[in-house]
């Protein structure tokens, strides 16, 4: 027989254990999976091994109709997927939240918009959201007023940060990221241009860095961890090249003017990313020269003032033939993969830029490839998913025709592949039960 005190202690311990287990489960559920454009730090790489290379309609976990087109990518946190779409008939843009388990729409938040001039390949829902454990952040842009808006995971609007007018004949497409408690935005346009850091908890602007604004830059920043262990935000744009910024203070640490060459106007559309101590970025113009440049940052003495012209990075190599413009390149296991707008894929050594192979696939591409379990997945504008081996020898593994066109980049989380077309959102793969 247990005494009343013993029973009380057992009950208390059981309650404490239940709370502890619940806390652990919640923590695990809140681990980031694919939290921004191209996933963790924009690498575009997932270790999942449960995504097929070819499939039929019967193999999808689920597919759902979207309320309108968009070229934004899905982002995932725990059991929720977030993506944007625009209903061009109703002139309303949406941030949508779906359950990853079955594709059920959990909530949507609509924002009205005015139809404006844009590039033929662009949409009115081209900004990929960013998400963390507490909030999901999305940018809506227009010629008159633009906003960064934060919602909690249940869809409640928490704050709005006004970004001002956005001017580009090509339309919207700037995507945020979150690091060190700051939402960072590459707000370079054909007008008043800035790099912007917004407090993630409050929506208050913490810093702004003036930029030269001639051609809009659509590249999404990434994070480089310096030799001192501190994070650096890496931005790219035509007239500034690579810019390193302290995310907490907004101080420019270094710049490397890598793209303002040969006198041609250019845009940074593909996004910077890091691998094995190098930072990669690209810039170019549709009818002109395109560059992919790799730089190696030097140690930065944070006690020394840094002028806007200071360089803290050395160029390692540059490629100027068959270079991607709108898609973002990708590094995997010492190899660099450039998937060009015209359907040419180039494999090069990631440390030297030496070409290993190049192949023409056909089709046109604006979305970027991602690497899942050593395989490259990329969707053509015409709506065909092409799968290649991310290896030293070229191998095409599969081609699957989708319901409609897509200029979006896929996402991967929890062993599954998620992607969108103009009409639908898909879930594919994962361990079979």
C-alpha positions as CSV (number, residue, x, y, z in Angstrom):
1,X,0.0,0.0,0.0
2,X,1.3,3.4,-0.9
3,X,0.8,6.3,1.6
4,X,-1.2,9.4,0.5
5,X,2.1,11.3,0.3
6,X,3.7,8.6,-1.9
7,X,0.6,8.6,-4.2
8,X,0.8,12.4,-4.3
9,X,4.5,12.3,-5.2
10,X,3.9,9.7,-7.9
11,X,1.1,11.8,-9.4
12,X,3.3,14.9,-9.3
13,X,6.1,13.0,-11.0
14,X,3.8,11.6,-13.7
15,X,2.5,15.1,-14.4
16,X,6.0,16.5,-14.5
17,X,7.1,13.7,-16.9
18,X,4.1,14.3,-19.2
19,X,4.9,18.0,-19.4
20,X,8.6,17.2,-20.0
21,X,7.8,14.8,-22.8
22,X,5.4,17.2,-24.3
23,X,8.0,20.0,-24.2
24,X,10.5,17.7,-25.9
25,X,8.0,16.8,-28.6
26,X,7.1,20.4,-29.2
27,X,10.8,21.3,-29.4
28,X,11.4,18.6,-32.0
29,X,8.4,19.6,-34.0
30,X,9.7,23.2,-34.1
31,X,13.1,22.3,-35.6
32,X,13.5,24.2,-38.9
33,X,13.1,22.0,-41.9
34,X,13.0,24.3,-45.0
35,X,12.8,27.8,-43.6
36,X,13.5,30.2,-46.5
37,X,14.1,30.2,-50.3
38,X,16.2,27.1,-51.0
39,X,16.1,25.8,-47.5
40,X,18.7,26.0,-44.7
41,X,20.9,29.0,-45.5
42,X,19.9,28.9,-49.1
43,X,22.0,25.8,-49.8
44,X,19.2,23.9,-51.6
45,X,20.5,20.6,-50.2
46,X,18.5,17.9,-48.3
47,X,19.8,14.6,-47.1
48,X,16.5,12.8,-47.7
49,X,16.6,9.5,-49.5
50,X,12.9,8.8,-49.8
51,X,12.0,10.9,-52.8
52,X,11.6,9.0,-56.1
53,X,13.3,10.1,-59.4
54,X,10.2,9.2,-61.5
55,X,6.6,8.8,-60.5
56,X,3.0,8.7,-61.6
57,X,-0.1,10.6,-60.3
58,X,-0.8,7.7,-58.0
59,X,2.5,8.3,-56.1
60,X,1.7,11.8,-54.8
61,X,1.0,11.9,-51.0
62,X,-1.5,14.7,-51.9
63,X,-2.0,17.5,-54.4
64,X,-4.2,20.5,-53.9
65,X,-5.5,23.4,-56.0
66,X,-4.0,26.8,-55.4
67,X,-6.2,30.0,-55.5
68,X,-3.9,31.5,-58.2
69,X,-0.5,31.4,-59.8
70,X,2.8,32.4,-58.2
71,X,6.5,31.5,-58.5
72,X,7.3,31.7,-54.7
73,X,8.6,28.5,-53.1
74,X,7.1,26.6,-50.2
75,X,8.7,26.8,-46.8
76,X,8.1,24.3,-44.0
77,X,8.3,24.3,-40.3
78,X,7.2,21.3,-38.3
79,X,3.8,20.2,-39.5
80,X,3.0,23.3,-41.5
81,X,3.8,24.5,-45.0
82,X,3.6,28.1,-46.1
83,X,3.3,29.4,-49.6
84,X,2.0,32.5,-51.5
85,X,-0.4,32.8,-54.5
86,X,-2.3,35.6,-56.2
87,X,-5.8,35.6,-57.5
88,X,-5.5,37.9,-60.5
89,X,-9.2,38.1,-61.1
90,X,-10.0,39.1,-57.5
91,X,-6.8,41.2,-57.2
92,X,-5.9,39.5,-54.0
93,X,-2.6,37.9,-52.8
94,X,-2.6,35.2,-50.2
95,X,-0.2,33.7,-47.6
96,X,-1.5,30.2,-47.3
97,X,-0.8,27.6,-44.6
98,X,-1.3,23.9,-45.3
99,X,-0.9,20.8,-43.1
100,X,2.1,18.8,-44.4
101,X,0.3,15.5,-43.5
102,X,-2.6,15.8,-45.9
103,X,-2.5,19.1,-47.7
104,X,-5.5,20.5,-45.7
105,X,-5.7,24.3,-45.9
106,X,-5.3,25.5,-42.3
107,X,-5.6,29.3,-42.9
108,X,-5.0,32.0,-45.4
109,X,-4.4,35.7,-45.1
110,X,-5.4,37.9,-48.1
111,X,-3.9,41.3,-49.1
112,X,-5.5,43.3,-52.0
113,X,-3.2,44.5,-54.8
114,X,-3.3,46.7,-57.9
115,X,-2.2,45.0,-61.1
116,X,1.1,46.6,-62.3
117,X,3.6,46.1,-65.1
118,X,5.7,43.1,-64.6
119,X,8.0,40.7,-66.6
120,X,6.1,38.1,-68.6
121,X,7.6,35.3,-66.5
122,X,6.8,37.1,-63.2
123,X,3.7,36.9,-61.1
124,X,2.1,38.9,-58.3
125,X,3.1,36.2,-55.7
126,X,6.8,35.8,-56.3
127,X,8.2,36.5,-52.9
128,X,9.1,33.3,-50.9
129,X,8.2,33.6,-47.2
130,X,10.7,33.0,-44.4
131,X,9.7,31.1,-41.2
132,X,11.1,30.5,-37.7
133,X,9.8,28.9,-34.5
134,X,7.5,31.8,-33.7
135,X,6.5,33.6,-36.9
136,X,6.2,33.5,-40.7
137,X,7.3,36.5,-42.7
138,X,6.2,37.6,-46.1
139,X,6.9,40.6,-48.3
140,X,4.3,42.2,-50.5
141,X,5.5,44.8,-53.0
142,X,3.9,47.5,-55.2
143,X,4.9,50.8,-56.8
144,X,3.1,52.8,-54.2
145,X,3.7,50.9,-50.9
146,X,5.3,47.6,-49.8
147,X,5.2,45.8,-46.5
148,X,7.0,43.1,-44.6
149,X,4.2,41.3,-42.5
150,X,4.7,38.8,-39.7
151,X,2.1,36.2,-38.6
152,X,2.2,33.6,-36.0
153,X,1.9,30.0,-37.0
154,X,-1.9,30.1,-36.4
155,X,-2.4,32.9,-38.9
156,X,-2.7,35.9,-36.5
157,X,-1.1,39.0,-37.9
158,X,1.6,40.3,-35.4
159,X,3.1,43.3,-37.0
160,X,3.7,45.2,-40.3
161,X,6.8,47.0,-41.3
162,X,6.4,49.6,-44.1
163,X,9.2,49.3,-46.8
164,X,8.1,52.1,-49.1
165,X,7.5,52.1,-52.8
166,X,9.1,49.5,-55.0
167,X,9.9,50.3,-58.6
168,X,11.0,47.8,-61.2
169,X,9.5,47.1,-64.6
170,X,10.0,43.4,-63.9
171,X,7.7,43.4,-60.8
172,X,8.1,41.9,-57.4
173,X,10.2,39.1,-56.2
174,X,12.3,40.0,-53.1
175,X,12.4,37.3,-50.4
176,X,13.4,37.7,-46.7
177,X,15.5,35.6,-44.5
178,X,15.8,35.4,-40.6
179,X,19.1,35.3,-38.7
180,X,20.2,36.6,-35.2
181,X,16.7,37.9,-34.5
182,X,16.7,40.0,-37.6
183,X,14.6,39.7,-40.8
184,X,17.0,40.8,-43.6
185,X,15.9,42.1,-47.0
186,X,17.8,42.9,-50.2
187,X,15.7,46.0,-51.2
188,X,17.6,47.1,-54.3
189,X,15.3,48.6,-56.9
190,X,15.2,51.2,-59.6
191,X,15.1,54.0,-57.1
192,X,15.6,54.4,-53.3
193,X,17.6,51.2,-52.6
194,X,18.6,49.8,-49.2
195,X,19.6,46.7,-47.4
196,X,17.2,46.4,-44.5
197,X,17.3,44.7,-41.1
198,X,14.0,44.4,-39.2
199,X,13.6,43.2,-35.6
200,X,11.9,39.8,-35.9
201,X,10.0,40.2,-32.7
202,X,8.6,43.7,-33.1
203,X,8.8,44.7,-36.8
204,X,10.9,47.8,-35.9
205,X,13.6,48.7,-38.4
206,X,17.0,48.1,-36.8
207,X,19.2,49.3,-39.6
208,X,19.2,50.4,-43.2
209,X,22.2,50.6,-45.6
210,X,21.9,52.8,-48.7
211,X,22.6,51.2,-52.0
212,X,23.0,52.4,-55.6
213,X,19.7,51.6,-57.4
214,X,19.8,51.3,-61.1
215,X,18.7,47.7,-61.8
216,X,16.5,45.8,-59.4
217,X,18.3,42.9,-57.5
218,X,16.2,39.8,-56.7
219,X,18.8,37.8,-55.0
220,X,18.1,36.5,-51.5
221,X,20.9,36.9,-48.9
222,X,22.6,34.1,-47.0
223,X,24.7,33.8,-43.9
224,X,28.5,33.2,-43.7
225,X,30.0,32.3,-40.4
226,X,33.3,34.1,-40.1
227,X,36.5,32.9,-38.5
228,X,35.5,34.6,-35.3
229,X,32.4,32.5,-35.1
230,X,30.0,35.4,-35.8
231,X,27.4,35.5,-38.6
232,X,27.8,37.7,-41.6
233,X,24.9,38.5,-43.9
234,X,25.9,38.2,-47.5
235,X,24.1,40.3,-50.1
236,X,24.7,40.5,-53.9
237,X,23.9,43.3,-56.3
238,X,25.3,44.5,-59.6
239,X,26.9,47.8,-58.5
240,X,28.2,46.5,-55.1
241,X,29.1,42.9,-55.8
242,X,29.3,41.0,-52.6
243,X,28.4,42.9,-49.4
244,X,29.0,41.5,-45.9
245,X,26.9,43.0,-43.1
246,X,26.8,42.4,-39.3
247,X,23.2,41.3,-38.8
248,X,22.9,42.7,-35.3
249,X,24.3,46.2,-36.0
250,X,24.0,46.7,-39.8
251,X,27.7,47.5,-40.1
252,X,29.2,46.8,-43.5
253,X,32.2,44.5,-42.8
254,X,33.5,44.2,-46.3
255,X,32.6,44.5,-50.0
256,X,34.0,42.8,-53.1
257,X,33.0,44.6,-56.3
258,X,32.9,41.5,-58.5
259,X,30.1,42.2,-61.1
260,X,30.5,45.8,-62.4
261,X,32.8,44.8,-65.3
262,X,32.7,45.3,-69.1
263,X,30.3,48.3,-68.7
264,X,27.1,46.3,-69.1
265,X,24.1,46.8,-66.9
266,X,23.3,43.6,-65.0
267,X,20.9,42.2,-62.4
268,X,21.6,39.8,-59.5
269,X,18.7,37.4,-59.6
270,X,20.3,34.1,-58.6
271,X,21.1,34.1,-54.8
272,X,24.4,33.9,-53.0
273,X,25.3,30.7,-51.1
274,X,28.2,29.2,-49.2
275,X,30.1,26.0,-49.3
276,X,33.5,24.8,-47.9
277,X,34.6,28.4,-46.9
278,X,33.7,30.0,-50.2
279,X,30.8,32.3,-51.1
280,X,29.3,32.0,-54.6
281,X,27.2,34.7,-56.4
282,X,26.1,35.5,-59.9
283,X,25.1,38.5,-61.9
284,X,24.3,39.2,-65.5
285,X,21.8,40.3,-68.1
286,X,19.6,38.3,-70.5
287,X,21.2,39.5,-73.6
288,X,24.7,40.2,-72.2
289,X,27.5,38.7,-70.2
290,X,26.8,36.6,-67.1
291,X,29.2,35.8,-64.3
292,X,29.4,33.3,-61.5
293,X,32.1,34.4,-59.0
294,X,33.5,32.5,-56.0
295,X,35.2,34.5,-53.2
296,X,37.0,33.5,-50.0
297,X,36.4,36.0,-47.1
298,X,39.4,37.1,-45.1
299,X,39.3,37.6,-41.4
300,X,37.6,40.9,-40.6
301,X,38.8,43.0,-37.7
302,X,35.5,44.3,-36.2
303,X,37.3,47.0,-34.2
304,X,38.5,48.8,-37.4
305,X,36.1,51.0,-39.3
306,X,35.3,49.6,-42.7
307,X,34.7,51.9,-45.6
308,X,32.1,51.1,-48.2
309,X,34.9,50.4,-50.7
310,X,36.8,48.1,-48.4
311,X,37.3,44.5,-49.5
312,X,37.6,41.6,-47.1
313,X,37.4,38.8,-49.7
314,X,39.6,37.5,-52.4
315,X,38.3,36.2,-55.7
316,X,39.0,32.5,-56.2
317,X,37.6,32.0,-59.7
318,X,34.9,33.2,-62.0
319,X,32.9,31.5,-64.8
320,X,31.5,33.4,-67.7
321,X,30.2,30.8,-70.1
322,X,27.0,28.9,-69.8
323,X,26.3,30.7,-66.5
324,X,22.9,30.8,-64.9
325,X,21.0,34.1,-64.7
326,X,17.6,33.6,-62.9
327,X,18.3,30.1,-61.4
328,X,20.6,29.8,-58.4
329,X,23.6,27.4,-58.7
330,X,24.3,24.7,-56.1
331,X,27.3,23.1,-54.4
332,X,27.3,19.4,-53.3
333,X,30.2,17.2,-52.3
334,X,32.9,19.3,-53.9
335,X,31.0,19.9,-57.1
336,X,29.3,23.0,-58.4
337,X,26.1,22.7,-60.5
338,X,25.0,25.6,-62.8
339,X,21.5,25.1,-64.2
340,X,21.0,27.8,-66.8
341,X,17.9,29.5,-68.0
342,X,18.3,27.8,-71.5
343,X,18.4,24.3,-70.1
344,X,22.2,23.8,-70.1
345,X,23.6,22.2,-66.9
346,X,27.3,22.6,-66.1
347,X,29.2,20.6,-63.5
348,X,32.4,22.2,-62.2
349,X,34.8,21.7,-59.3
350,X,33.5,23.8,-56.4
351,X,37.0,24.9,-55.3
352,X,38.5,25.8,-58.7
353,X,35.7,26.2,-61.2
354,X,37.2,23.6,-63.5
355,X,34.5,22.2,-65.8
356,X,33.8,18.5,-65.3
357,X,30.9,18.2,-67.7
358,X,28.1,20.1,-69.4
359,X,24.9,18.9,-71.1
360,X,21.9,20.5,-72.8
361,X,18.6,19.3,-71.5
362,X,16.2,21.4,-73.4
363,X,13.5,23.6,-72.0
364,X,13.6,27.0,-70.2
365,X,14.2,27.5,-66.5
366,X,13.6,30.3,-64.1
367,X,13.3,28.2,-60.9
368,X,16.4,26.8,-59.2
369,X,17.5,23.2,-58.7
370,X,17.7,21.6,-55.3
371,X,19.6,18.5,-54.3
372,X,17.8,15.7,-52.5
373,X,19.8,12.6,-51.5
374,X,22.4,13.3,-54.1
375,X,20.0,14.0,-56.9
376,X,19.1,17.3,-58.6
377,X,15.5,18.3,-59.0
378,X,14.5,21.3,-61.2
379,X,11.2,22.3,-62.9
380,X,11.1,23.8,-66.3
381,X,8.9,26.8,-67.2
382,X,7.0,24.4,-69.4
383,X,6.1,22.2,-66.3
384,X,8.5,19.3,-66.5
385,X,10.4,18.1,-63.5
386,X,13.9,16.9,-64.5
387,X,16.0,14.8,-62.2
388,X,19.8,14.4,-62.6
389,X,22.5,12.7,-60.6
390,X,24.6,15.2,-58.6
391,X,27.8,13.4,-59.6
392,X,31.0,13.6,-61.6
393,X,29.4,11.7,-64.5
394,X,26.3,13.1,-66.2
395,X,23.2,10.9,-65.7
396,X,19.6,11.8,-66.3
397,X,17.4,9.9,-63.9
398,X,13.9,11.0,-64.7
399,X,11.5,13.4,-66.4
400,X,7.9,13.9,-65.2
401,X,5.4,16.1,-66.9
402,X,3.3,18.2,-64.4
403,X,-0.2,19.7,-64.7
404,X,1.0,23.1,-65.8
405,X,4.0,25.4,-66.0
406,X,6.2,26.4,-63.1
407,X,9.0,28.9,-62.4
408,X,9.2,27.9,-58.8
409,X,11.9,26.2,-56.8
410,X,11.0,22.9,-55.0
411,X,11.4,22.4,-51.2
412,X,12.3,19.3,-49.2
413,X,11.4,18.4,-45.6
414,X,11.0,15.3,-43.4
415,X,11.9,13.1,-46.4
416,X,9.4,14.6,-48.7
417,X,9.5,16.8,-51.8
418,X,7.1,19.8,-52.0
419,X,6.6,21.8,-55.1
420,X,4.1,24.1,-56.9
421,X,3.0,24.8,-60.4
422,X,0.8,27.6,-61.6
423,X,-2.2,25.6,-60.5
424,X,-1.4,23.1,-57.8
425,X,0.7,22.3,-54.7
426,X,2.2,18.8,-54.4
427,X,3.7,16.5,-51.8
428,X,5.8,13.5,-52.9
429,X,7.9,10.8,-51.3
430,X,8.7,10.0,-47.7
431,X,9.0,6.6,-46.0
432,X,6.1,4.3,-46.8
433,X,4.0,3.1,-43.8
